[in-house]
């Protein structure tokens, strides 16, 4: 069963390498050509709506994700807080005071709002980015990566929320990365988007604001493309190699505590992911990983005790550590 799953994942990895209908270049051109309006022209019946004023990363990313999809690709974006105008919109993000997905209304500011992405993220309520991703994430992933098998798509969707969209949800809802952080990170996506707002010393107008919003969408679009396409092109194939090595570890040593990679790839995160997903990969845990580096030398590396830890499950004998040739 395990080997079949690994083989399927390998096939999915190959499929994921093909470009989706939306390339980084076409998305950039699409956003550059998008009208961002302060006032709805007479006769405009179909448009995306978000709020005017200071913009944040969540609604910027929400708009970028919508612009990846056929049904919203050609629509202008109206930035307003006028309730009558909001009511006319095709889809609304981060404004309007209601979350009604069946009506394509995706605001999270109302006091009654408690929605999270899943039970695993119970401490972080969704922002407009999380809401759009929760309802359209699969479509966005396939737009950027091309057709995917369901298991591959689900893996990339889960990884994208965990490593990109969750951060935007947390930032917009005031959830810190730690209870007592020892320093502040000021170069993250949310901070870079925030700095594109006109400063108090600059001349400001709805036109200036909206032009900066377009610039912000280009920054967010590059981040989205780099991350999602990177998972399809690099992360997913590496996962397949690690799963294959886990399946074959008994052939390496009868203890099943040593695995050999057919070729080098980033393996630590995949090892922990697969161990969490499959009981058979936890019994027993892998202690050592053997692989050939880019210069053709064979190396052995001890597995960390926990994800990101410097503590090892079982270190090599002292006499072996750091030995070459």
C-alpha positions as CSV (number, residue, x, y, z in Angstrom):
1,X,0.0,0.0,0.0
2,X,2.7,2.4,1.0
3,X,4.7,1.9,-2.2
4,X,1.7,2.4,-4.3
5,X,1.0,5.7,-2.5
6,X,4.6,6.7,-3.1
7,X,4.4,5.9,-6.8
8,X,1.2,7.8,-7.2
9,X,2.8,10.8,-5.4
10,X,5.7,10.6,-7.8
11,X,3.4,10.7,-10.8
12,X,1.6,13.6,-9.2
13,X,4.9,15.4,-8.8
14,X,5.6,15.1,-12.5
15,X,2.2,16.5,-13.4
16,X,2.7,19.4,-11.0
17,X,5.8,20.5,-13.0
18,X,3.7,21.7,-15.9
19,X,2.7,25.4,-15.8
20,X,-0.8,26.4,-14.9
21,X,-3.0,28.6,-17.1
22,X,-1.8,31.6,-15.0
23,X,1.9,32.2,-15.1
24,X,3.7,34.8,-13.0
25,X,4.1,36.9,-16.1
26,X,0.4,36.7,-17.1
27,X,-0.7,37.4,-13.6
28,X,1.6,40.5,-13.4
29,X,0.2,41.7,-16.8
30,X,-3.4,41.0,-15.6
31,X,-2.9,43.1,-12.4
32,X,-1.1,45.9,-14.2
33,X,-4.1,46.1,-16.5
34,X,-6.7,45.9,-13.7
35,X,-8.6,49.1,-13.0
36,X,-8.7,50.0,-9.3
37,X,-11.5,52.5,-8.8
38,X,-12.6,55.0,-6.2
39,X,-16.0,55.4,-7.7
40,X,-18.2,53.0,-9.6
41,X,-18.9,54.3,-13.2
42,X,-22.5,54.2,-14.3
43,X,-23.3,50.9,-16.0
44,X,-20.6,48.9,-14.2
45,X,-22.4,45.9,-12.9
46,X,-19.6,43.3,-12.2
47,X,-16.7,44.2,-10.0
48,X,-14.6,43.1,-7.0
49,X,-15.1,45.3,-3.9
50,X,-12.8,46.0,-1.0
51,X,-12.5,49.0,1.4
52,X,-10.7,52.3,0.7
53,X,-8.2,53.9,3.0
54,X,-5.1,52.2,4.4
55,X,-4.7,48.8,2.8
56,X,-3.4,45.7,4.5
57,X,-1.8,42.5,3.2
58,X,-4.9,40.4,3.8
59,X,-7.3,42.2,1.3
60,X,-4.4,42.7,-1.1
61,X,-3.7,39.0,-1.2
62,X,-7.4,38.2,-1.4
63,X,-7.7,40.3,-4.5
64,X,-4.6,38.8,-6.1
65,X,-6.0,35.3,-5.5
66,X,-9.3,36.2,-7.1
67,X,-7.5,37.7,-10.1
68,X,-6.0,34.2,-10.7
69,X,-9.5,32.8,-11.4
70,X,-11.4,33.0,-14.7
71,X,-14.6,34.3,-13.1
72,X,-12.9,37.4,-11.6
73,X,-9.9,37.9,-13.8
74,X,-11.3,40.7,-16.0
75,X,-13.2,42.5,-13.2
76,X,-12.2,45.9,-12.0
77,X,-11.7,46.5,-8.2
78,X,-13.7,49.1,-6.4
79,X,-12.3,50.4,-3.1
80,X,-15.2,51.9,-1.1
81,X,-17.0,51.8,2.2
82,X,-20.3,52.9,0.7
83,X,-22.9,50.2,1.6
84,X,-25.0,50.8,-1.4
85,X,-22.0,50.3,-3.7
86,X,-20.9,47.3,-1.8
87,X,-24.3,45.6,-2.3
88,X,-23.9,45.8,-6.0
89,X,-20.5,44.0,-6.1
90,X,-20.0,40.6,-7.7
91,X,-17.7,39.6,-4.7
92,X,-16.7,41.5,-1.6
93,X,-13.6,41.1,0.6
94,X,-12.7,42.7,3.9
95,X,-15.6,45.1,4.0
96,X,-19.4,45.0,4.2
97,X,-19.8,43.5,7.7
98,X,-21.0,40.0,6.6
99,X,-19.6,36.6,5.9
100,X,-22.0,34.9,3.5
101,X,-20.0,32.7,1.1
102,X,-23.1,31.7,-0.9
103,X,-23.5,35.4,-1.7
104,X,-19.7,35.9,-2.2
105,X,-19.4,38.2,0.9
106,X,-16.1,37.7,2.8
107,X,-15.7,40.1,5.6
108,X,-14.3,39.2,9.1
109,X,-14.7,42.4,11.1
110,X,-18.1,41.7,12.5
111,X,-18.2,40.9,16.3
112,X,-20.0,37.6,15.6
113,X,-17.2,36.3,13.4
114,X,-15.3,33.2,14.7
115,X,-14.4,31.3,11.6
116,X,-11.0,29.6,11.5
117,X,-9.4,27.5,8.7
118,X,-9.8,24.3,10.6
119,X,-9.7,23.0,14.2
120,X,-5.9,22.8,13.9
121,X,-5.8,26.6,13.8
122,X,-8.2,27.3,16.5
123,X,-6.2,30.3,17.9
124,X,-6.2,32.2,14.6
125,X,-9.4,33.6,13.1
126,X,-9.5,34.1,9.3
127,X,-8.8,37.4,7.7
128,X,-10.1,38.2,4.2
129,X,-7.1,36.3,2.8
130,X,-7.9,33.2,4.8
131,X,-11.6,33.4,3.8
132,X,-10.8,33.6,0.1
133,X,-8.3,30.9,0.4
134,X,-10.6,28.6,2.4
135,X,-13.2,28.8,-0.4
136,X,-11.1,29.2,-3.5
137,X,-7.6,27.9,-2.5
138,X,-7.9,24.7,-4.5
139,X,-8.8,26.6,-7.7
140,X,-6.0,29.1,-7.1
141,X,-3.4,26.3,-6.7
142,X,-4.5,24.7,-9.9
143,X,-4.6,28.0,-11.8
144,X,-0.9,28.5,-10.8
145,X,0.3,24.9,-11.1
146,X,-2.0,23.3,-13.7
147,X,-4.2,20.2,-13.2
148,X,-3.3,18.1,-10.1
149,X,-4.3,14.8,-8.7
150,X,-6.5,15.4,-5.6
151,X,-3.9,14.3,-3.1
152,X,-1.2,16.5,-4.6
153,X,-3.6,19.5,-4.7
154,X,-4.6,18.9,-1.1
155,X,-1.0,18.7,0.0
156,X,-0.1,22.0,-1.7
157,X,-3.3,23.8,-0.4
158,X,-2.5,22.7,3.1
159,X,1.2,23.8,2.9
160,X,0.2,27.1,1.4
161,X,-2.2,27.9,4.2
162,X,0.2,26.8,6.8
163,X,3.2,28.7,5.5
164,X,1.7,31.8,3.8
165,X,-1.9,32.6,4.4
166,X,-2.0,31.7,8.1
167,X,0.7,34.4,8.7
168,X,-1.6,37.0,7.0
169,X,-4.6,35.9,9.1
170,X,-2.5,36.1,12.3
171,X,-1.1,39.5,11.4
172,X,-4.5,41.0,10.6
173,X,-6.0,39.6,13.8
174,X,-3.2,40.7,16.1
175,X,-1.9,37.2,16.9
176,X,1.8,37.3,17.7
177,X,4.2,34.6,16.6
178,X,5.2,34.1,20.3
179,X,3.9,35.3,23.7
180,X,7.1,37.2,24.4
181,X,9.1,37.6,21.2
182,X,12.7,38.7,21.7
183,X,12.7,40.9,18.6
184,X,10.3,42.1,15.9
185,X,10.4,41.0,12.3
186,X,9.9,44.0,10.1
187,X,10.7,42.6,6.6
188,X,7.8,40.1,6.3
189,X,5.2,40.3,3.5
190,X,2.7,42.2,5.6
191,X,5.3,44.8,6.6
192,X,6.4,45.3,3.0
193,X,2.8,45.7,1.8
194,X,2.1,48.1,4.6
195,X,5.0,50.3,3.7
196,X,3.5,50.9,0.2
197,X,0.7,53.0,1.8
198,X,1.3,56.7,1.3
199,X,3.0,58.2,4.3
200,X,1.6,61.1,6.3
201,X,4.2,63.3,4.6
202,X,3.2,62.5,1.1
203,X,0.4,64.1,-0.9
204,X,-2.5,61.7,-0.9
205,X,-5.7,61.2,-2.9
206,X,-7.9,58.2,-3.9
207,X,-5.9,58.0,-7.1
208,X,-2.6,57.8,-5.3
209,X,-4.0,55.3,-2.8
210,X,-5.3,53.1,-5.6
211,X,-2.1,53.2,-7.6
212,X,-0.2,52.1,-4.5
213,X,-2.8,49.3,-4.0
214,X,-1.9,48.0,-7.5
215,X,1.8,48.1,-6.6
216,X,1.0,46.1,-3.5
217,X,-0.9,43.5,-5.5
218,X,2.2,43.0,-7.6
219,X,4.3,42.3,-4.5
220,X,1.7,39.9,-3.1
221,X,1.4,38.1,-6.5
222,X,5.1,37.4,-6.7
223,X,5.0,35.9,-3.2
224,X,2.0,33.8,-4.0
225,X,3.5,32.5,-7.3
226,X,6.9,31.8,-5.8
227,X,5.4,29.8,-2.9
228,X,2.7,27.9,-4.6
229,X,4.6,27.0,-7.8
230,X,7.7,26.3,-5.6
231,X,5.7,23.6,-3.8
232,X,4.6,22.0,-7.0
233,X,7.9,22.1,-8.7
234,X,10.3,21.4,-5.8
235,X,8.6,20.5,-2.6
236,X,6.3,17.8,-3.9
237,X,9.0,15.9,-5.8
238,X,11.2,15.9,-2.7
239,X,8.4,14.5,-0.6
240,X,8.1,11.7,-3.1
241,X,11.8,10.8,-2.8
242,X,11.6,10.8,1.0
243,X,8.5,8.6,1.0
244,X,10.2,6.2,-1.3
245,X,13.2,6.1,1.0
246,X,11.0,5.5,4.0
247,X,9.3,2.6,2.2
248,X,12.7,1.0,1.3
249,X,14.4,1.5,4.6
250,X,14.2,-2.1,5.7
251,X,16.3,-2.9,2.6
252,X,19.0,-0.6,4.0
253,X,19.1,-2.1,7.5
254,X,16.8,-4.5,9.3
255,X,16.3,-2.1,12.2
256,X,14.4,0.3,9.8
257,X,16.2,3.2,11.5
258,X,18.4,4.1,8.5
259,X,17.1,5.4,5.2
260,X,19.0,6.2,2.0
261,X,17.9,8.9,-0.4
262,X,18.1,8.0,-4.1
263,X,19.3,11.6,-4.7
264,X,19.8,14.5,-2.3
265,X,16.8,16.7,-1.6
266,X,15.5,18.7,1.5
267,X,14.3,15.8,3.7
268,X,13.7,16.9,7.3
269,X,10.3,18.6,6.9
270,X,9.1,15.7,4.7
271,X,10.3,13.1,7.2
272,X,8.3,14.8,10.0
273,X,5.2,15.3,7.8
274,X,5.1,11.7,6.7
275,X,5.7,10.4,10.2
276,X,2.8,12.5,11.4
277,X,0.6,11.2,8.6
278,X,1.4,7.5,8.7
279,X,1.8,5.2,11.8
280,X,4.0,2.8,9.9
281,X,6.6,5.5,9.4
282,X,6.8,6.1,13.2
283,X,7.5,2.5,14.1
284,X,10.4,2.8,14.5
285,X,11.5,6.3,13.9
286,X,14.4,6.9,11.5
287,X,17.6,7.8,13.3
288,X,20.0,8.3,10.3
289,X,19.8,9.5,6.7
290,X,22.4,8.6,4.1
291,X,22.6,10.6,0.9
292,X,25.1,11.7,-1.8
293,X,25.8,15.4,-1.8
294,X,26.2,17.7,-4.9
295,X,30.0,16.9,-5.1
296,X,29.4,13.2,-5.2
297,X,30.5,12.4,-1.6
298,X,28.3,10.2,0.5
299,X,27.2,11.6,3.8
300,X,25.3,10.4,6.9
301,X,23.2,12.8,8.9
302,X,21.4,12.1,12.2
303,X,17.7,13.0,12.3
304,X,16.6,15.8,14.7
305,X,14.5,14.8,17.7
306,X,11.8,17.3,16.7
307,X,11.2,19.6,13.7
308,X,13.8,22.3,13.7
309,X,15.6,21.1,16.7
310,X,19.4,20.8,17.2
311,X,18.8,17.9,19.5
312,X,19.2,14.5,17.8
313,X,17.2,11.3,18.1
314,X,20.5,9.5,18.3
315,X,23.8,11.1,17.6
316,X,26.6,9.3,15.7
317,X,29.5,7.9,17.9
318,X,31.8,10.7,19.0
319,X,34.7,9.2,17.1
320,X,32.8,9.4,13.8
321,X,31.5,13.0,14.1
322,X,32.9,15.4,11.5
323,X,35.1,12.7,9.9
324,X,35.6,13.0,6.2
325,X,36.8,10.4,3.6
